[in-house]
Amino acid sequence: MTTSIAPRKGVRANTAIRGKTVLLIEDDVDLSRSLQRRFEGAGYLVDTATDGMTGLCKSEELAPDLVILDLNLPRLNGQKVLDWIRLSDPICEVPLIVITGSSAPDLDFALERWDVASVLRKPFGYEELLEEAGRVLGDNEDASEKHW
């Protein structure tokens, strides 16, 4: 279910991102809820999934503007989700931000293969992720650069 909650009182929504849909695929329920509140407070429409299979299904149903994906997921790991997304029309071109606790040296090479827009290593700051989402969605001038 896509959530469309108005920004919290005292939080000014960025009109450039208002109405953009973000799919957050993260199995840590507390982190997912916190990120959902932050993104909704910034004006995004947010839907969540707590496992890879549900996330993949929702990505095909919603065709979101951005997917934020954890790699370590139950039911279907994030790498398999990436494979399916990159092979599926019409979502094969959706921008992806990967959030991960992994620091494996071969991870960057693998992620480049999947053409992810950005990788944020856990722990990261909420504002860092919000800024990165804005950059990836074209809210910033450097939207074409990859950040990992």
N, C-alpha and C positions, 0 to 999 in steps of 0.2 A: 504494500500500500504506500503510495507516495504521500508524503507529508507536505502540507503547504501552510505552515504556521507563520504568522506575521512576525517581523522582528521584535525582539524584546524591547520593553521601554528603555529608553536611554541608549539604544544601539541604533545607529543610523545605517540603514541598508544602502549598499552601493547599487545605484540604479543600473549600472552596466551589467551586473550579474543577476539582478532580480529576475526570477523565472527560470534560470538555468537549473537543470536537473543534475544532481550528483548522486551516483550510486556508491555507497560505502560498503565494501565487503571486508568485514573485520570480525573475528570470532571472540574477541575480548568485549563482552557486553558493556562493561563500564566505559571503556575507551570509545566504543561505538556510540553510546548515548551522549557522551561528552562532546564528541566531534559533531554529531548530528545537531546538538543544541547550538554549537558555535557556528556551524554553516547556516542553519536556519536563521540565526540571529543576524547573519551577514546578508540575508536575502536569497539564499539558495533554496530550492526545493530538494529535499533529501529523502532517499529511500535507503534501507539497510538490509544486509543479509549477513548471517552469522556463520555460513559455511559456503564452500566453493560451488556446490551444486545449485543451491538456492540463488547465489550471486549470479551464476551463469544464466539461469532461467530468467531472473529479473533483468539482466542486461539485455537480453533479447526482447523481452516484453516492453521495457521502457525506452530503449534506445537513448540512454542518458547523454548529456553533454560532456560528462566527465565520470570516469570510474576511478575510485581510490581503492586499492587492492592490497590486502595483506597477503604474503606468500605462504605463511604457515596456517593453513585452514583445514578443518575437518571435512570429510566426505569427498572433496575434490580439492587438491592443493592448488595454490595460486598459480604455479607454473602451468598446470593443465588448464586452468581458467584462462590464462593469457593465450595459450595455444588456440583454444576454442574461439575466443573473442577475435583474434586476428584472422581466423579462417571463416568467420560468420558474417554474411551480409545481413542487415545494413550496418552492423556495429563494428566492422573490422577497422574502421578509421577513428573510432572514439579515442580521445586522449586518455591515457592511463597514468596515474601516479601510484607508484608502488611504495608501500610502507612496510619495513621489515626490520627485524632484530638481527638478521643475518649479516655477517661481514665476510662471507666466503669470497675469496679472491676471484673465482670464476663467475660470480654473480653478475658483475657489471657487463661482462661479455654476453652472457645469456640474455640479460635485459635489453641490451642493444639489439639483439636479434629480434626481440618482440617489439621494438620501436616504442618503448615507454618514454613518456615526456620527462619524467623525473623519478628519482628514488630518494626517499627520506628514510634515514636510519633511526630506529627507535633507540632511545627516547627522543622525541622531537617536540618542539613547542607548537601549541595550537595556532598561534599567529603565523609561524613559519609555514604550516600547511595551508592556512587560508591564503597567504601571500602567493604561495606556489600555485594554488588552484586558480587564483586570479591571473597569474602570469600565463599559465597553460591555456586558459580560456580566452586569452587575448585582452585581458584587462590591463596588462602592462606592456610596455614597448618591447621588452626582450622576449616576447612569447615564442619566438622561433628557437631559442637556445634550449639545450637539454641541460639539466642540473642534476649531477650525481657526483 
